[in-house]
Amino acid sequence: MSTADDPSECAMLRGDYFECLHHKKEITRQNAVEERRATLINEKGEKLKAEIWKDVFDSSWTKVTPKEPKTPKEPKTPKEPKT
């Protein structure tokens, strides 16, 4: 690079050198990928949440058969100790 007659000849090499040192393009790309991934996950989550809420509130309670109540068990009386 120091032997070039015109400094503009080294612009691409200089850019590659700085990218190798600082990884700015790589970090920018990784951030964009992670942001897109988070957006997709949030969109899918919102769709799923909407489906769940729809199922919960739109279901007809007439379709649900109530369970029969359990008969209460008689409480156990403690045994008296023998003397």
C-alpha positions as a Markdown table, in Angstrom:
| # | Residue | x | y | z |
|---|---|---|---|---|
| 1 | Met | 0.0 | 0.0 | 0.0 |
| 2 | Ser | 2.8 | 2.4 | 0.7 |
| 3 | Thr | 4.4 | 1.8 | -2.7 |
| 4 | Ala | 1.3 | 2.9 | -4.7 |
| 5 | Asp | 1.6 | 6.0 | -6.8 |
| 6 | Asp | -2.0 | 7.0 | -6.3 |
| 7 | Pro | -3.6 | 6.5 | -2.8 |
| 8 | Ser | -7.0 | 5.8 | -4.5 |
| 9 | Glu | -5.5 | 2.5 | -5.9 |
| 10 | Cys | -5.4 | 1.2 | -2.3 |
| 11 | Ala | -8.9 | 2.2 | -1.3 |
| 12 | Met | -10.3 | -1.3 | -1.7 |
| 13 | Leu | -7.4 | -2.9 | 0.1 |
| 14 | Arg | -7.7 | -0.3 | 2.9 |
| 15 | Gly | -11.5 | -1.0 | 3.2 |
| 16 | Asp | -10.8 | -4.8 | 3.5 |
| 17 | Tyr | -8.1 | -4.1 | 6.0 |
| 18 | Phe | -10.4 | -2.1 | 8.2 |
| 19 | Glu | -13.2 | -4.6 | 7.9 |
| 20 | Cys | -10.8 | -7.3 | 9.0 |
| 21 | Leu | -9.8 | -5.3 | 12.0 |
| 22 | His | -13.2 | -4.0 | 13.1 |
| 23 | His | -15.8 | -6.3 | 11.4 |
| 24 | Lys | -18.2 | -3.3 | 11.0 |
| 25 | Lys | -19.9 | -4.8 | 7.9 |
| 26 | Glu | -20.2 | -8.2 | 9.6 |
| 27 | Ile | -21.7 | -6.7 | 12.7 |
| 28 | Thr | -24.2 | -4.6 | 10.7 |
| 29 | Arg | -25.3 | -7.7 | 8.8 |
| 30 | Gln | -25.6 | -9.8 | 11.9 |
| 31 | Asn | -27.7 | -7.1 | 13.6 |
| 32 | Ala | -30.0 | -6.9 | 10.5 |
| 33 | Val | -30.4 | -10.7 | 10.6 |
| 34 | Glu | -31.2 | -10.8 | 14.3 |
| 35 | Glu | -33.7 | -7.9 | 14.0 |
| 36 | Arg | -35.5 | -9.6 | 11.1 |
| 37 | Arg | -35.6 | -12.9 | 13.1 |
| 38 | Ala | -37.0 | -11.1 | 16.1 |
| 39 | Thr | -39.7 | -9.5 | 13.9 |
| 40 | Leu | -40.7 | -12.8 | 12.4 |
| 41 | Ile | -40.9 | -14.5 | 15.9 |
| 42 | Asn | -43.0 | -11.6 | 17.2 |
| 43 | Glu | -45.3 | -11.8 | 14.2 |
| 44 | Lys | -45.8 | -15.5 | 14.6 |
| 45 | Gly | -46.3 | -15.0 | 18.4 |
| 46 | Glu | -49.0 | -12.4 | 17.8 |
| 47 | Lys | -50.8 | -14.7 | 15.3 |
| 48 | Leu | -50.7 | -17.5 | 17.8 |
| 49 | Lys | -51.9 | -15.3 | 20.6 |
| 50 | Ala | -54.8 | -14.1 | 18.4 |
| 51 | Glu | -55.8 | -17.7 | 17.6 |
| 52 | Ile | -55.7 | -18.7 | 21.3 |
| 53 | Trp | -57.8 | -15.7 | 22.4 |
| 54 | Lys | -60.3 | -16.4 | 19.6 |
| 55 | Asp | -60.5 | -20.1 | 20.7 |
| 56 | Val | -61.0 | -19.1 | 24.3 |
| 57 | Phe | -63.6 | -16.4 | 23.8 |
| 58 | Asp | -65.4 | -17.7 | 20.7 |
| 59 | Ser | -66.1 | -21.2 | 22.0 |
| 60 | Ser | -69.6 | -21.9 | 22.9 |
| 61 | Trp | -70.1 | -23.0 | 26.4 |
| 62 | Thr | -73.1 | -25.1 | 25.4 |
| 63 | Lys | -70.7 | -27.6 | 23.8 |
| 64 | Val | -68.9 | -28.1 | 27.1 |
| 65 | Thr | -70.4 | -30.8 | 29.2 |
| 66 | Pro | -70.0 | -30.1 | 32.9 |
| 67 | Lys | -68.4 | -32.7 | 35.1 |
| 68 | Glu | -70.4 | -34.2 | 37.8 |
| 69 | Pro | -69.6 | -32.9 | 41.2 |
| 70 | Lys | -67.6 | -35.1 | 43.4 |
| 71 | Thr | -69.2 | -36.4 | 46.5 |
| 72 | Pro | -67.4 | -35.1 | 49.6 |
| 73 | Lys | -65.7 | -37.7 | 51.6 |
| 74 | Glu | -66.5 | -38.0 | 55.2 |
| 75 | Pro | -63.8 | -36.5 | 57.4 |
| 76 | Lys | -61.7 | -39.1 | 59.2 |
| 77 | Thr | -62.1 | -39.0 | 62.9 |
| 78 | Pro | -58.9 | -39.3 | 64.9 |
| 79 | Lys | -58.5 | -42.6 | 66.7 |
| 80 | Glu | -58.4 | -42.3 | 70.5 |
| 81 | Pro | -55.2 | -43.6 | 72.0 |
| 82 | Lys | -55.5 | -46.7 | 74.2 |
| 83 | Thr | -54.8 | -46.2 | 77.8 |
